[in-house]
Amino acid sequence: MVKLNELHDNPGATKPRKRVGRGPGSGMGKMGGRGIKGQKSRSGVAINGYEGGQMPLYQRLPKRGFNKPNRKKYAVINLGLIQKFIDAKKLDAKSITEDSLVESGALRRKLDGVRVLAKGEITAKATIEVTGASKGAIEAVEKAGGKLTVTAAAAAE
């Protein structure tokens, strides 16, 4: 029978905390293992990435890639979500535009345009007019008997 007062950890499982700077008898007295003077002997030092005046590694490595300053950011919507909103009577399948998608709550904002992707299934005979669409999305809408039109603004790009 195990008694609560006889419970203890395995030998070596716990170690007492090292009390730094508490006299010569501790072996970590006087300077507390920090050496003599210098930045690292003081408190509040954070010198990550600093290599003592040598050019740091992150600056020596070559830079790669490019961020296009005028790139277009499209709001993305899947066919499955459009179908869900049609079923809930929040969208009219006869004419779905970017503005109607935002009004219904399917999208938060248009950004530079709306792009429809083919994830999910659409069964409604919908007429959709958006800035962009994937080939799979166009095929899926036409297969359901609808029409997906990509506006001229996107074609000009």
N, C-alpha and C positions, 0 to 999 in steps of 0.2 A: 504494500500500500504506500503510495507517494503522499508525503505530507507537504503542505505549502511552505513550512519553515525549512524544509530540507531541499527545496528547489534551488539550483544554481547553474550558471553557464558552464560550458566545457572549458577546461583550462586553456588560456590563450585566446579565448573568444572575445574578451573585452580588454582594452588597454586604458590606463589612466591618461587623461588629457595632459599634453605637454604644456607646462606653465613656463613660458618664455620670460626671461629677464627677471628672475627671482633669486638672484644671488649666485655666487661661484659654486656652491655645492650642487646646484641643479645640473651643471654642465651646459646650461644655456643662459648664463648670467651676463652681466655687464651690457654687451651689445645685442644680446638675444639672437645670435646667429646671423646678424645682418652685415657683419664686417665693419670696416671703419669708414666713416664719412660717405659722401657720394649720394646721388639721387635715390638709389634703391634703399639706402639706410633710413630715409625719411618716410613718414606715413603719407598716404594719399598719392601713390605713384602708379600711373598707368602708362606704360610705354610699349603697347602692342604694336608690332610692325616696325619699331625703331631699331635700326641696326648700327647704332653708334656712329652715325655720320656717313656710313657706307650707303650707296644708293639702295633703297629697300627693294625687296624681291618684287613686290607688286608694281613697282615703277620700271624694273628691268625687263619684265615680260612684255612681249609685243601686244598691242591692242588689236582686237579683232572685231569685225562686224560694223554695222552702220544702222543708225536709226533715222528713218525717213521723216523729215520734219513736217511734211504735208500729207502724211498717209491718212487714208480714210478708215474710220472706225465704225463698223456696222453693228446695229443691234441684231442679234441672232434669235430666230424663233424656229421651232421644229413643227413639222406637220401634225404630229400627235397632239401638241398643245392647241393648235388651231382647231382641230377636230373636237377637242374637249370643250373649247369655248363655244363652238357651234352647237354642240349637244346641250350645253347649259343655257342656250338661247342668249348668250352675251354677244355673239357675233352673227351678222346676217350673211349667210353663205352666198347670196346673190352678188354682193360687192364687198370684198374685203380690201381695204387700203391700209396704208401705213398709219394714217390718222385714226382709223377705226380700231386698229389693233391697240393703239395707245389708249384710246377712250375706254375700250372694254376692260383694260387692265392686263391684257396678255403681255404687253411690253411696258416698261417704265418710261422709256424715251426713244426717239427715233435715231439719235446721234447723226451720222452722215447718211443714214439710210437703213433700210431693213433688209436682211438676207434670210431667205427661207431655206432650211435644210430638211433632208428627207427622213429624219429620225421619227419613228412612230408611223401610224397608218392614218390615211384620210379616206373616209367613205362618202362624205358629202360632196355633192356636185357644186363645187365652189369656184367663184371667179375672184382671183387674187391678183392685185397689182402692187408690186414691190420694186425696190431698187435692184435687188440681186436674188438669185436662187441657184441652187445646185442642180446639176442635170438630173439626178435621182429624184429631186423634189418636183421638177417640172413633169417628169414621166409619171410619177405617182398621182399627181393632180389630174393629168390628162387621162390616165387609166381609170380614175374614179368618175370621169365624165365632165370634169371641170376645165378651167383654163387658168394658167399662171402666166401673167405678163410681166416681163422685166422692162422697166421704164427706160426711156432714152438717156436719162442722166447717167446711168451706169454703163450703157453701151458706149458713151463718148470717152470713157476712161481708156 
